[in-house]
Amino acid sequence: MNTQVDLLWLDGQIERWIRFGKVAAERIVDRRNRIVEFAAGSVFAFVRWRAGEYGTVESRIAILRAVTPGEAFTTYPCVAPGAEILLSLSGWARVQSVLEAVDGVEKIGVAPALAAPDYWRHVGARIGVGLAPRPYDRARHRAWLLRRRLGR
């Protein structure tokens, strides 16, 4: 079973979109709603933004890992059944900082969905306390690939 994410786009009111991740399937509900699915083990970034009468009332970003059947997970809004939360932050300044970290990973030629999950935990922890995250580099990525190959 895949992890499903409900996306919605009501221009200027509610916007829910995927910043990165490999979509395994997509179902268009109507011109504003669609449901995307991610295969088990996939990492993806999910951004939620909502405006009220006087401006932005919600800005959130989460980097999630789709889980395999039987694996423990955490529920998360608009994600069914849930996922492993690698990063979850709110507030536009924090969301922007995470998006800059994603851009940094892309700049070194690594797809953010393939970066080390520990890096996204690091980014969330550092930005969450007001510190800049360390940049992701090729050496860290190479170490992640070797560790994954060893099954750790």
For each residue, the residues with C-beta under 8 A, 3 or more apart:
1: 69 81
2: 24 25 37 38 39 40 66
3: 37 38 40 42 64 66 67 79 80 81 82 83
4: 35 36 37 79 80
5: 16 18 35 36 37 38 44 46 78 79 80
6: 16 33 35 78 79 80
7: 16 17 18 33 34 35 36 78
8: 14 15 16 32 33
9: 14 15 16 17 32
10: 13 14 15 32
11: 15
12: 51
13: 10 50 51
14: 8 9 10 49 50 51
15: 8 9 10 11 47 48 49 50
16: 5 6 7 8 9 46 47 48 49 78
17: 7 9 46 47
18: 5 7 21 23 36 44 45 46 47
19: 44 45 46 47 61 99 102 112
20: 44 45 102 111 112 113
21: 18 38 42 43 44 45 113
22: 38 39 42 44 113
23: 18 26 36 37 38
24: 2 37 38 39 42
25: 2 36 37
26: 23 34 35 36 37
27: 34 35 36
28: 31 33 34
29: 33 34 35
30: 33
31: 28
32: 8 9 10
33: 6 7 8 28 29 30
34: 7 26 27 28 29
35: 4 5 6 7 26 27 29
36: 4 5 7 18 23 25 26 27
37: 2 3 4 5 23 24 25 26
38: 2 3 5 21 22 23 24 42 44 66
39: 2 22 24 42 66
40: 2 3 66 67 68 69 71
41: 65 66 68
42: 3 21 22 24 38 39 65 66 113
43: 21 63 64 65 66 86 112 113 114 115 117 120
44: 5 18 19 20 21 22 38 63 64 66 113
45: 18 19 20 21 61 62 63 64 98 102 112
46: 5 16 17 18 19 61 62 63 64 76 78 79
47: 15 16 17 18 19 60 61 95
48: 15 16 58 59 60 61 77 78
49: 14 15 16 56 58 59 60
50: 13 14 15 56 57 58
51: 12 13 14 55 56 57
52: 55 56 57
53:
54:
55: 51 52
56: 49 50 51 52 59 92
57: 50 51 52
58: 48 49 50 90
59: 48 49 56 90 91 92 95
60: 47 48 49 88 89 90 95
61: 19 45 46 47 48 87 88 89 94 95 98 99
62: 45 46 76 85 87 88 89
63: 43 44 45 46 85 86 87 88 98 120 123 124
64: 3 43 44 45 46 76 79 83 84 85 86
65: 41 42 43 83 84 86 117
66: 2 3 38 39 40 41 42 43 44 83
67: 3 40 71 72 73 82 83 84
68: 40 41 71
69: 1 40
70:
71: 40 67 68 84
72: 67 84
73: 67 81 82 83 84
74: 82 83 84 85
75: 79 81 82
76: 46 62 64 79 82 83 85 88
77: 48
78: 5 6 7 16 46 48
79: 3 4 5 6 46 64 75 76 82 83
80: 3 4 5 6
81: 1 3 73 75
82: 3 67 73 74 75 76 79
83: 3 64 65 66 67 73 74 76 79
84: 64 65 67 71 72 73 74
85: 62 63 64 74 76 88
86: 43 63 64 65 117 120 121 124
87: 61 62 63 98 120 121 123 124
88: 60 61 62 63 76 85 124
89: 60 61 62 94 95 98 124 127 128
90: 58 59 60 94 95
91: 59 94 95
92: 56 59 95 96
93: 96 97
94: 61 89 90 91 97 98 127 128
95: 47 59 60 61 89 90 91 92 98 99
96: 92 93 99 100
97: 93 94 100 101 127 132 133
98: 45 61 63 87 89 94 95 101 102 123 124 127
99: 19 61 95 96 102 103
100: 96 97 103 104
101: 97 98 104 105 123 127 133 136
102: 19 20 45 98 99 105 106 112
103: 99 100 106 107
104: 100 101 107 108 135 136
105: 101 102 108 110 111 112 115 119 136
106: 102 103 109 110 111 112
107: 103 104
108: 104 105 136 137 138 141
109: 106
110: 105 106 114 115 136 138 141
111: 20 105 106 114 115
112: 19 20 43 45 102 105 106 115
113: 20 21 22 42 43 44
114: 43 110 111
115: 43 105 110 111 112 119 120 136 141 144
116: 119 120 136 140 141 143 144
117: 43 65 86 120 121
118: 121 122 144
119: 105 115 116 122 123 136 140 144
120: 43 63 86 87 115 116 117 123 124
121: 86 87 117 118 124 125
122: 118 119 125 126 133 134
123: 63 87 98 101 119 120 126 127 133
124: 63 86 87 88 89 98 120 121 127 128
125: 121 122 128 129
126: 122 123 129 131 132 133 134
127: 89 94 97 98 101 123 124 130 131 132 133
128: 89 94 124 125
129: 125 126
130: 127
131: 126 127
132: 97 126 127
133: 97 101 122 123 126 127
134: 122 126
135: 104
136: 101 104 105 108 110 115 116 119 140 141
137: 108 140 141
138: 108 110 141 142
139: 142 143
140: 116 119 136 137 143 144
141: 108 110 115 116 136 137 138 144 145
142: 138 139 145 146
143: 116 139 140 146 147
144: 115 116 118 119 140 141 147 148
145: 141 142 148 149
146: 142 143 149 150
147: 143 144 150 152
148: 144 145 151 152
149: 145 146
150: 146 147
151: 148
152: 147 148
